[in-house]
Amino acid sequence: KLTMSCGITFLLSAYFIIPFLHISTTDSFKVYAENAYETSGSMLSLKDILGINISIVGKVNNGTFFDTRYTLGIIIVIYCLFLYIFSVIKKKNNIFTNICFLFGIIALWFSSELFPWKVIENAGGIIRTVFCMVQFPWRYLSIAMVCFMFSIAGCLKGYLEVQDEKHSDIERKKLNPVIFVTTISCMLVVIQAFVFFSTLKITASDEQLIFDGTALSKYNMVGMGEYEPVNFDN
């Protein structure tokens, strides 16, 4: 089933993937390879990763710009950690939950300043190419988010199994903190989402990233020009 899913996904994405691979191997772009390896310049501190503020508004050249703070937020991280510890204590964690949680922690490590990006950049060779091709370490946060979500789902499944088993009312009441923490966490995430989308009404000059009312990003040129072919005339 997994193989079939990958095959179907590739076919549905072939209209993009095949031309992308073709142009990537046969053409030169305006972006410089050396700039693509400045990975350490985009490392995140734990404060940034766990920060609650997910958007920043500032001024550049007398114009307003909108910048997204790349963060998981402390709510998701603490909630996932709480559920995982609960599942371990209740012995309801499984291999899938453990793997997801482990890979989430690893992805979080890759995105942070704790990972030796500068050492790898200086090492050069195939090691530098493989590790630094990501260019921006914060891209690993998307992997961390997916892993933590699957871990949370696995932990909640274990919690529901405990609820379904034949326990006394007193034993079941001991599980009420899970319901309480889950409710509070969901409410806080929803509030964060409303705050985030309310800031998307801000517009900027043509040279800056622009958000319209539907929260879809627009650029004045594809990839701000850096991934255009070298000989392409704007």
Backbone hydrogen bonds, N-H to C=O, Kabsch-Sander energy under -0.5 kcal/mol:
donor,donor_aa,acceptor,acceptor_aa,energy
5,S,1,K,-2.4
6,C,2,L,-2.3
7,G,3,T,-2.4
8,I,4,M,-2.7
9,T,5,S,-2.4
10,F,6,C,-2.3
11,L,7,G,-2.2
12,L,8,I,-2.5
13,S,9,T,-1.5
14,A,10,F,-0.5
14,A,11,L,-0.8
16,F,13,S,-1.8
17,I,13,S,-2.8
18,I,14,A,-1.8
20,F,16,F,-2.1
21,L,17,I,-2.8
22,H,18,I,-2.2
23,I,19,P,-2.7
24,S,20,F,-2.1
25,T,21,L,-1.2
26,T,22,H,-1.0
27,D,23,I,-1.4
30,K,228,E,-1.8
31,V,226,E,-1.7
36,A,32,Y,-1.4
37,Y,33,A,-0.6
37,Y,34,E,-1.0
38,E,35,N,-1.5
39,T,37,Y,-2.1
41,G,38,E,-0.8
42,S,39,T,-2.1
43,M,40,S,-1.2
44,L,111,S,-1.7
49,I,45,S,-2.3
50,L,46,L,-2.5
51,G,47,K,-0.6
54,I,52,I,-0.5
56,I,67,D,-2.5
58,G,65,F,-1.7
60,V,63,G,-2.9
63,G,60,V,-1.7
65,F,58,G,-2.0
67,D,56,I,-2.4
69,R,54,I,-1.3
70,Y,68,T,-0.7
71,T,69,R,-0.9
72,L,49,I,-1.8
73,G,49,I,-2.2
74,I,50,L,-1.3
77,V,73,G,-1.4
78,I,74,I,-2.5
79,Y,75,I,-2.4
80,C,76,I,-2.6
81,L,77,V,-2.4
82,F,78,I,-2.7
83,L,79,Y,-2.3
84,Y,80,C,-2.4
85,I,81,L,-2.4
86,F,82,F,-2.2
87,S,83,L,-2.6
88,V,84,Y,-2.1
89,I,85,I,-2.5
90,K,86,F,-2.4
91,K,88,V,-0.9
92,K,87,S,-3.2
93,N,87,S,-1.0
98,N,94,N,-2.4
99,I,95,I,-2.7
100,C,96,F,-2.4
101,F,97,T,-2.4
102,L,98,N,-2.5
103,F,99,I,-2.7
104,G,100,C,-2.0
105,I,101,F,-2.0
106,I,102,L,-2.3
107,A,103,F,-2.6
108,L,104,G,-2.0
109,W,105,I,-2.3
110,F,106,I,-2.5
111,S,107,A,-1.5
112,S,108,L,-0.6
112,S,109,W,-1.0
113,E,44,L,-1.8
115,F,109,W,-0.5
115,F,112,S,-1.1
117,W,115,F,-2.6
120,I,116,P,-1.9
121,E,117,W,-2.5
122,N,118,K,-2.0
123,A,119,V,-1.3
124,G,120,I,-1.3
127,I,124,G,-0.5
128,R,124,G,-1.2
129,T,125,G,-2.0
130,V,126,I,-2.7
131,F,127,I,-2.3
132,C,128,R,-2.6
133,M,129,T,-0.9
134,V,131,F,-0.8
135,Q,132,C,-1.6
136,F,134,V,-2.9
139,R,136,F,-2.1
140,Y,137,P,-2.2
141,L,138,W,-1.5
142,S,139,R,-1.0
143,I,139,R,-0.6
144,A,140,Y,-2.4
145,M,141,L,-2.6
146,V,142,S,-2.0
147,C,143,I,-2.5
148,F,144,A,-2.7
149,M,145,M,-2.2
150,F,146,V,-2.1
151,S,147,C,-2.2
152,I,148,F,-2.7
153,A,149,M,-2.4
154,G,150,F,-2.3
155,C,151,S,-2.3
156,L,152,I,-2.6
157,K,153,A,-1.9
158,G,154,G,-1.8
159,Y,155,C,-2.1
160,L,156,L,-2.5
161,E,157,K,-1.8
162,V,158,G,-1.8
163,Q,159,Y,-2.0
164,D,160,L,-2.0
165,E,161,E,-1.3
167,H,165,E,-1.5
172,R,168,S,-2.1
173,K,169,D,-2.0
174,K,170,I,-0.9
175,L,172,R,-1.7
176,N,173,K,-1.4
178,V,175,L,-1.5
179,I,175,L,-0.8
180,F,176,N,-2.3
181,V,177,P,-2.9
182,T,178,V,-2.4
183,T,179,I,-2.2
184,I,180,F,-2.4
185,S,181,V,-2.5
186,C,182,T,-2.3
187,M,183,T,-2.1
188,L,184,I,-2.3
189,V,185,S,-2.2
190,V,186,C,-2.2
191,I,187,M,-2.1
192,Q,188,L,-2.3
193,A,189,V,-2.3
194,F,190,V,-2.2
195,V,191,I,-2.3
196,F,192,Q,-2.5
197,F,193,A,-2.6
198,S,194,F,-1.7
199,T,195,V,-0.8
199,T,196,F,-1.1
200,L,197,F,-0.8
201,K,198,S,-0.7
202,I,199,T,-1.4
208,Q,205,S,-1.7
210,I,218,K,-1.4
211,F,202,I,-0.6
212,D,216,L,-1.1
215,A,212,D,-1.9
218,K,210,I,-1.8
224,M,221,M,-2.1
225,G,222,V,-2.3
226,E,223,G,-1.6
228,E,225,G,-1.2
230,V,28,S,-2.3
232,F,229,P,-1.8
234,N,232,F,-0.6
